[in-house]
Amino acid sequence: MLIEYKIAESDEFSKKLTHRDYIKLSNKIKNFVYPQLKENPFYGKNIKKLKGKYNDIYRYRIGNFRLFYTVDNDKIIVIIIDIRKRKDSYKSK
């Protein structure tokens, strides 16, 4: 039996999607990215696990943007943490 992960969005991520820089990505995320993450959040051509102190976080590449998420295997859920432009993605806030 194939397990399908559920998707949960952080408040910060949901708020960002309404910003003009990210609004165009909203449909792509909901219709293309989420189905891939529901099927397999660990492997894909645009998925990479981060290293170092962020080793429990994954990133999904969407053009010049990076979607960051973590996976809770016990609850079978993908938690979308944040989305950022590539140039700002790996800088500390």
N, C-alpha and C positions, 0 to 999 in steps of 0.2 A: 504494500500500500504506500502510495506517495504522500508524504507529509507536505502540507502547504502552510507556510509561515504567515502570520498576520503582520500587519504594518501599523506601527504607532509613530506619531509625529510629536516632536517636542514643541513646546509653545514658541520657542525662538525660531524654529524652522518654519512653522506655520505662518508666523508673522512675516518672515522674510519673503515668503512666496507672494505676498501682496505688494512687495516693493517693485517698482518699475524695472529694475535690473533683472529680476527673477521671474516676473509674471509670464513671460513667453515660455519658460521652462516648465511651468505647472502642468500643462497637458502632456508633455513628453514624459515627465516624471510619473504621472498617474497612469498613463496608457502604455508606456514602454518599460520604464525602469522598475516600477512596483511589481508587475507580473514576473519579471526576471528574479527579483529578490524574494518573492513569495515561493518560487520554485526552488531556488538554490542561492542563498545569500553569501555563500562562501567561495564560489567559483564562477568566473566569467571573464570575458576578454577585457572588460572595463573595471573589474573588481581587483583591489589589492589590499592586503592586510598591512596596517601600519606597523612600524617597528619601534623599539625603545619603550618609553613610558606610556605610549599609546597603543601597545600591542593588542589590546582588546577591541580596537576600533578598525573598521574597514572604510575604504573610500571607493566611491563609484565615479568614474570619469564621465562627464557629460560635456563634451567640447571643451570650452575654457572654464568650466565650472567643476567643482568637486563636491559630491554629496557624501557626508560622513554619517556612519551608522554603526550600531553595535547589535549583537545577536544574543538573545536569551534563549538558550536551548531548552531549559526547563519549562518555560511558558510557550515555547515555539512562536517567538515574536521577534521581529526586526524593529529596532527603535531608531528612527531617523533623528539624528542629533542636530545637524546643521548643514547648510550649503553655503559655499563661498566661491568667489572668483578664484581662478587658479593662482593668480599673482599674490593673493592674500591668504591662500589656504593654509600654508604651513608656518605662518607667523603667529606669535602669541598675541593675545588680545591685550 
